[in-house]
Amino acid sequence: MAEMQNNLSAWAEKWPAPAKLNLMLRITGRRDDGYHLLQTVFQFIDLCDWITFHPVEEDRVSLFNTLPGVAEADDLTIRAAQLLKAETGYAHGVRIEVEKNLPMGGGLGGGSSDAATTLVALNHLWGLGLSTARLMQLGLSLGADVPVFVFGRAAWGEGVGEQLEPIKVPECWTVVIRPDCHVNTGEIFSDKGLTRDSKSIRIDDFTAGQYQNDCLEVVTRRYQAVKDALVALSEFAEGRLTGTGACVFAQFDSEQFARSAYQALAGKWQCYLVKGVNESPLYAKLGGCKHNS
């Protein structure tokens, strides 16, 4: 436990697990194993879960507080910690405390982000020395969105979303609405009406304005609440779907316009006023120089 004793101040800190938005999502094909091939753009927003890690002498990984409807063994933070231990043979344990601010099942990546923060933070706190590339590989086994949260920068994504290239996009003030429904991602990707043959584009095409989401038609057909939220947003700016939803968002040219829209919508909808960021708060916390390639 020497590394724990030498790092007590770091153990006492809260670690951010930020939300993400998919600024574009194209489905360009399907692999033989059923996974869909994507092109997408990830950007973080400054809305975070916060995770505190408490060192444990014995070989045990546990939670302070379980999520409603999620068994402790199935929690992605537990699975991430166990995965690190299996990968490295680390002998001690941890107790994980999550302050949950991101809505579950909203398409903002909350569970994946929590898993990524667990991988990154415990790699640091336990002194394991795994590279970012290896942590991304481990993260992919937990979920397709985990690697981008480990990567820590806004990214152009391909493959199943794990082939990442840094991208700089405007860091806009944004209003996010969380409709009162839970979108089943599996059902969306299984829908016969889903577009699966979009033409691949380049980053230049995206920056020129091609930011369609191929899941939009299916999601709004299946979930009236998502459609209604998009209509509500459209009174102020163009409403867009992140991933398969349920969350929708609109970007604004200024904080003033975004705040005005937020105030008008917050009486009826569960809303968040956030800012897009190209560097994850987790990446910023560690410092880019400490992210090994």
C-alpha positions as CSV (number, residue, x, y, z in Angstrom):
1,M,0.0,0.0,0.0
2,A,3.0,2.3,-0.2
3,E,1.7,4.0,-3.4
4,M,-1.5,4.8,-1.5
5,Q,0.3,6.3,1.5
6,N,2.4,8.4,-0.8
7,N,-0.7,9.7,-2.8
8,L,-3.2,10.4,-0.1
9,S,-4.1,13.9,-1.4
10,A,-4.9,12.5,-4.9
11,W,-7.1,9.8,-3.3
12,A,-9.1,12.5,-1.5
13,E,-10.0,14.3,-4.8
14,K,-13.2,14.0,-6.9
15,W,-12.6,12.9,-10.4
16,P,-14.8,14.2,-13.3
17,A,-16.7,11.9,-15.6
18,P,-18.1,14.3,-18.2
19,A,-21.0,13.9,-20.6
20,K,-20.6,13.8,-24.3
21,L,-22.7,14.8,-27.3
22,N,-22.6,13.1,-30.7
23,L,-22.6,16.1,-33.1
24,M,-23.1,13.8,-36.1
25,L,-23.9,10.1,-36.5
26,R,-23.8,8.3,-39.8
27,I,-24.3,4.5,-40.2
28,T,-22.1,3.4,-43.1
29,G,-22.5,-0.4,-42.8
30,R,-22.7,-3.4,-40.6
31,R,-20.1,-6.0,-39.6
32,D,-20.7,-9.7,-39.7
33,D,-21.0,-9.8,-35.9
34,G,-23.9,-7.4,-36.0
35,Y,-22.1,-4.2,-34.9
36,H,-22.8,-1.2,-37.0
37,L,-20.0,0.8,-38.7
38,L,-20.3,4.5,-37.8
39,Q,-18.9,7.9,-38.5
40,T,-19.5,10.2,-35.6
41,V,-18.2,13.3,-33.9
42,F,-17.8,13.4,-30.1
43,Q,-17.6,16.5,-28.1
44,F,-17.7,16.8,-24.3
45,I,-19.9,19.1,-22.3
46,D,-19.1,20.5,-18.8
47,L,-21.8,18.4,-17.1
48,C,-20.1,15.7,-15.0
49,D,-20.6,12.9,-12.7
50,W,-18.0,13.0,-9.9
51,I,-16.2,10.0,-8.6
52,T,-14.2,9.5,-5.4
53,F,-12.0,6.5,-5.0
54,H,-11.2,5.2,-1.5
55,P,-8.2,2.9,-1.0
56,V,-8.8,-0.5,0.4
57,E,-6.1,-2.8,1.8
58,E,-7.8,-6.0,1.0
59,D,-8.5,-7.5,-2.4
60,R,-12.0,-6.1,-2.7
61,V,-13.8,-3.7,-5.1
62,S,-17.2,-2.3,-4.0
63,L,-19.5,0.7,-4.3
64,F,-20.6,3.2,-1.7
65,N,-23.9,3.7,-3.4
66,T,-25.5,1.5,-6.0
67,L,-27.6,2.8,-8.9
68,P,-31.3,2.1,-8.9
69,G,-31.9,-1.1,-10.9
70,V,-28.2,-1.9,-11.4
71,A,-26.6,-4.7,-9.5
72,E,-23.2,-3.8,-8.0
73,A,-21.5,-6.5,-10.1
74,D,-22.9,-5.0,-13.3
75,D,-22.0,-1.4,-12.5
76,L,-19.5,-0.2,-15.1
77,T,-17.2,1.3,-12.5
78,I,-16.9,-2.0,-10.7
79,R,-16.3,-3.8,-14.0
80,A,-13.6,-1.3,-15.0
81,A,-11.8,-1.6,-11.6
82,Q,-11.9,-5.4,-11.8
83,L,-10.7,-5.3,-15.4
84,L,-7.7,-3.2,-14.3
85,K,-6.9,-5.7,-11.5
86,A,-7.1,-8.6,-13.9
87,E,-4.9,-6.9,-16.4
88,T,-2.2,-5.9,-14.0
89,G,-2.5,-8.3,-11.0
90,Y,-2.9,-5.4,-8.6
91,A,-3.4,-6.9,-5.2
92,H,-5.4,-4.3,-3.3
93,G,-8.9,-2.9,-3.7
94,V,-11.0,0.2,-3.8
95,R,-14.4,1.5,-2.7
96,I,-16.0,3.7,-5.4
97,E,-18.3,6.7,-4.6
98,V,-20.3,8.1,-7.5
99,E,-22.1,11.5,-7.4
100,K,-24.5,10.9,-10.2
101,N,-25.5,14.0,-12.2
102,L,-25.8,12.6,-15.7
103,P,-29.2,11.1,-16.6
104,M,-29.2,7.4,-17.1
105,G,-30.2,6.2,-20.6
106,G,-30.1,9.7,-22.1
107,G,-27.4,9.2,-24.7
108,L,-24.9,11.4,-22.9
109,G,-22.6,8.5,-22.1
110,G,-22.8,8.6,-18.3
111,G,-22.1,4.9,-17.6
112,S,-19.3,4.8,-20.2
113,S,-17.8,8.0,-18.8
114,D,-17.9,6.6,-15.3
115,A,-16.0,3.5,-16.5
116,A,-13.4,5.6,-18.4
117,T,-12.8,7.8,-15.3
118,T,-12.4,4.6,-13.2
119,L,-9.8,3.3,-15.7
120,V,-7.9,6.5,-15.9
121,A,-8.0,7.4,-12.2
122,L,-7.1,4.0,-10.8
123,N,-4.3,3.6,-13.4
124,H,-2.9,6.9,-11.8
125,L,-3.8,6.2,-8.2
126,W,-2.6,2.6,-8.2
127,G,0.6,3.6,-10.1
128,L,-0.1,1.0,-12.8
129,G,1.6,2.8,-15.7
130,L,-0.7,1.6,-18.5
131,S,-0.7,3.7,-21.6
132,T,-3.8,5.6,-22.8
133,A,-3.9,3.3,-25.8
134,R,-4.0,0.2,-23.6
135,L,-6.7,1.8,-21.4
136,M,-8.7,2.5,-24.5
137,Q,-8.4,-1.1,-25.6
138,L,-9.6,-2.2,-22.2
139,G,-12.4,0.3,-22.2
140,L,-13.7,-1.0,-25.6
141,S,-14.5,-4.3,-23.9
142,L,-16.8,-2.4,-21.6
143,G,-18.6,-0.4,-24.2
144,A,-18.1,1.3,-27.6
145,D,-18.2,4.8,-26.1
146,V,-15.7,4.2,-23.3
147,P,-12.5,4.8,-25.5
148,V,-13.4,8.4,-26.4
149,F,-13.7,9.2,-22.7
150,V,-10.3,7.7,-22.0
151,F,-9.0,9.6,-25.1
152,G,-10.1,12.8,-23.6
153,R,-10.4,15.0,-26.6
154,A,-13.2,15.9,-29.0
155,A,-12.9,13.4,-31.8
156,W,-13.9,12.2,-35.2
157,G,-14.9,8.5,-34.7
158,E,-15.1,5.6,-37.1
159,G,-15.4,1.8,-36.9
160,V,-17.8,1.2,-34.1
161,G,-16.8,4.5,-32.7
162,E,-13.4,3.5,-31.3
163,Q,-11.2,4.7,-34.2
164,L,-10.5,8.2,-33.0
165,E,-8.9,11.3,-34.5
166,P,-8.7,14.6,-32.6
167,I,-11.0,17.3,-34.0
168,K,-11.6,20.9,-33.0
169,V,-15.1,22.1,-33.2
170,P,-16.7,25.3,-31.8
171,E,-17.2,25.2,-28.0
172,C,-20.8,26.4,-28.1
173,W,-23.2,27.2,-25.3
174,T,-25.8,24.4,-25.5
175,V,-29.2,23.6,-24.1
176,V,-29.8,19.9,-23.5
177,I,-33.3,18.5,-22.9
178,R,-33.8,15.1,-21.3
179,P,-37.3,13.8,-22.4
180,D,-39.2,11.7,-20.0
181,C,-38.4,8.4,-21.8
182,H,-35.7,5.8,-22.0
183,V,-34.6,5.0,-25.6
184,N,-33.6,1.4,-26.0
185,T,-30.5,1.6,-28.2
186,G,-30.7,-2.1,-29.2
187,E,-34.2,-1.6,-30.5
188,I,-33.1,1.4,-32.6
189,F,-30.2,-0.4,-34.2
190,S,-32.4,-3.4,-34.9
191,D,-35.2,-1.4,-36.5
192,K,-35.8,-2.4,-40.1
193,G,-36.2,1.2,-41.1
194,L,-32.8,2.4,-39.9
195,T,-30.5,3.8,-42.5
196,R,-27.4,1.5,-42.7
197,D,-25.8,2.6,-45.9
198,S,-25.0,6.3,-45.6
199,K,-22.1,7.4,-47.7
200,S,-18.9,8.0,-45.8
201,I,-17.9,11.6,-45.6
202,R,-14.7,13.5,-44.6
203,I,-14.1,15.9,-41.7
204,D,-14.3,18.8,-44.1
205,D,-17.8,17.7,-45.1
206,F,-18.9,17.7,-41.5
207,T,-17.5,21.2,-40.8
208,A,-19.2,22.4,-43.9
209,G,-22.6,21.4,-42.4
210,Q,-23.2,17.7,-42.9
211,Y,-24.1,16.7,-39.4
212,Q,-27.1,14.3,-39.9
213,N,-28.0,11.7,-37.3
214,D,-29.1,8.5,-39.1
215,C,-31.0,7.4,-35.9
216,L,-33.2,10.5,-35.8
217,E,-36.1,9.3,-38.0
218,V,-36.4,5.9,-36.2
219,V,-36.1,7.5,-32.7
220,T,-38.7,10.2,-33.3
221,R,-41.1,7.6,-34.9
222,R,-40.8,5.4,-31.8
223,Y,-40.7,8.0,-29.1
224,Q,-43.1,10.9,-29.2
225,A,-41.4,12.6,-26.2
226,V,-38.2,13.0,-28.2
227,K,-40.1,14.4,-31.1
228,D,-41.9,16.9,-28.8
229,A,-38.6,18.0,-27.3
230,L,-37.1,18.7,-30.7
231,V,-40.1,20.7,-31.6
232,A,-39.7,22.7,-28.4
233,L,-36.0,23.4,-29.0
234,S,-36.7,24.4,-32.6
235,E,-38.4,27.6,-31.3
236,F,-35.0,28.8,-30.3
237,A,-32.4,27.0,-32.5
238,E,-32.0,23.8,-34.5
239,G,-32.8,20.8,-32.3
240,R,-30.5,17.7,-32.7
241,L,-30.4,14.2,-31.3
242,T,-27.3,12.9,-29.5
243,G,-26.5,9.3,-30.4
244,T,-29.8,7.4,-30.1
245,G,-31.1,9.8,-27.5
246,A,-33.2,10.2,-25.6
247,C,-31.4,13.6,-25.0
248,V,-31.7,16.3,-27.6
249,F,-29.7,19.5,-27.8
250,A,-29.4,22.9,-29.5
251,Q,-26.2,25.0,-29.9
252,F,-26.2,28.8,-29.5
253,D,-23.9,31.6,-30.6
254,S,-23.8,33.1,-27.2
255,E,-24.4,32.3,-23.5
256,Q,-27.1,35.0,-23.4
257,F,-29.2,33.3,-26.2
258,A,-28.6,29.9,-24.6
259,R,-29.6,31.1,-21.2
260,S,-32.8,32.7,-22.5
261,A,-33.8,29.5,-24.2
262,Y,-33.0,27.4,-21.1
263,Q,-35.1,29.7,-18.9
264,A,-38.0,29.4,-21.3
265,L,-37.8,25.6,-21.5
266,A,-36.9,24.7,-18.0
267,G,-40.5,25.1,-16.7
268,K,-41.7,22.2,-18.8
269,W,-38.6,20.1,-19.5
270,Q,-35.7,18.6,-17.6
271,C,-33.0,20.9,-19.1
272,Y,-29.3,21.5,-18.8
273,L,-27.4,24.6,-19.7
274,V,-23.9,23.5,-20.6
275,K,-20.9,24.4,-22.7
276,G,-19.2,22.3,-25.2
277,V,-15.5,21.6,-24.5
278,N,-12.9,20.0,-26.8
279,E,-10.7,18.9,-23.9
280,S,-12.4,16.5,-21.4
281,P,-12.3,17.8,-17.8
282,L,-10.8,14.4,-17.0
283,Y,-8.0,14.9,-19.5
284,A,-7.5,18.5,-18.2
285,K,-7.3,17.1,-14.6
286,L,-4.4,14.8,-15.4
287,G,-2.7,17.2,-17.7
288,G,-2.1,16.4,-21.4
289,C,1.6,15.7,-20.7
290,K,0.7,12.8,-18.4
291,H,-1.4,11.0,-21.0
292,N,1.0,8.5,-22.5
293,S,0.3,7.4,-26.0
